[in-house]
Amino acid sequence: MIGDAMALKQTPLHATHCSMGAKMVDFGGWDMPLNYGSQIDEHHQVRNDCGMFDVSHMRVVDMKGDGVRAFLRYLLANNVDKLQSSGKALYSCLLRPDAGVIDDLIVYFMSEQWFRIVVNAGTADKDIAWMREQAAQHAPLLSVTPCHDMAMIAVQGPNAREKVWQVLPQTRSATENLQNFQAADCADYFIARTGYTGEDGFEIMLPAQQAADFWIALHRAGVASIGLGARDTLRLEAGMNLYGQDMDETINPLEAGLAWTVDLKSARDFIGKSALLAHPPIRKLVGLVLLERGVLRSHQIVHTAHGTGEITSGTFSPTLGQSIALARLPIAVQVGDTVQVSIRDKMLNAKVVKYPFARNGKSLLPG
Amino acid sequence: MSNPANLKYTTSHEWVKTETDGTVTIGITQHAQELLGDMVFVETPAVGRKLAAREECAVVESVKAASDVYAPLAGVVLAINGELDSAPEKINADPYGAWMFKMKPDNAADVAALLDVTAYQALVDNEAH
């Protein structure tokens, strides 16, 4: 145990979390805060007011040079031509040639010489290796540079932006007119109106050595510290996929609820396109709400009139007060169907629903 | 929160209280609730069910994970705490008050064989390192 703990990577905020009494856990090789007290209280804090998350384990990768747009047009499943004004961001999958998902990411267009990409922590090394391998073949003059001296803090919730402006008043004018999925580069602070909670807010990249002071200043302004536990229930209520759970290299985006992020209409070629066209989806990702008492969990088997499937992410939803899940089921299953989930020695009824389940503090379920 | 000295304990983190009539009351310990975090669902055994020692007989689920609860000794289930159906969070707030079920032991001497508070505290301290 002790040897493992010493091998875990730490973000620039590690000591701050420990001094605030966080319960720390191994998350993909990083020693990260699971919660600082009650995970359910932290969840409600974000839905009703605001909270902050240390997401410094995620990796920022800058891609710079001539032709960066043309390269990303080929590298990513979503179409970077949707990004036409500086600061605009796009969610996309990075696909293998067989259309398996290498990672999901956000790409920011800053200039025709500079796109910034943020990838997941556990996949960062393989992502960068893949990007470099592809760049070597298709755009050898591009630089692909991970930023290691950076911290990232997400401030999320209906009052999040006001709290950030209270602490960083100098950034207000540059960020108050940001649309969703748009970022501004404010000297030391790269501020994006993005997040992983279904609430308004910012994700802020800043120099690592300033992270602890910024965190403490937000804390003094009344922003609650939120751990990975609540981050997972918030993102699941918001219907957002988690890499490694809802999709991975064996799953294509059309079977992971991500068809909206894949541009199959334009003539543009991209890695994975021909495989997607050759293999229409036979499964789809749906939302489930448990109709009985219990908790849906990943890997539970789901029985439907059209065959079986599996839960990819499940939890108890603090906002809804009942259990919810994402499940990959046969494509013929429809919203409104009742399905059965194997939980230990029982078969419990669940209803197929549209997701997201909750956003901006409220349930989105009918009735 | 310290573990009460008048209770017995198991290596799987149940506490056992011997009542004056020889029946036992069972719940999960402070250490167990702290590990699991916010409790959202409790499944208790059916009243009248005969249990073997160490048999899986109940489940506690937090937001984070599901965890089995084991019968600390052989016996019959006499009662369950129905209050936990609608308020599982009572286990977090008061683990030694929020009992889960009561049993009549087959053999009263089995209680004595469980861990006392010193042995249980040593087990918890050992897990923490």
Interface residues (C-beta under 8 A of the other chain):
Chain A: M1 I2 L34 N35 S38 Q39 I40 G229 T233 R293 G294 V295 R297 T315 F316 P318 S323 R344
Chain B: G37 D38 V40 F41 E43 V59 E61 V63 K64 A66 D85 N92 H129
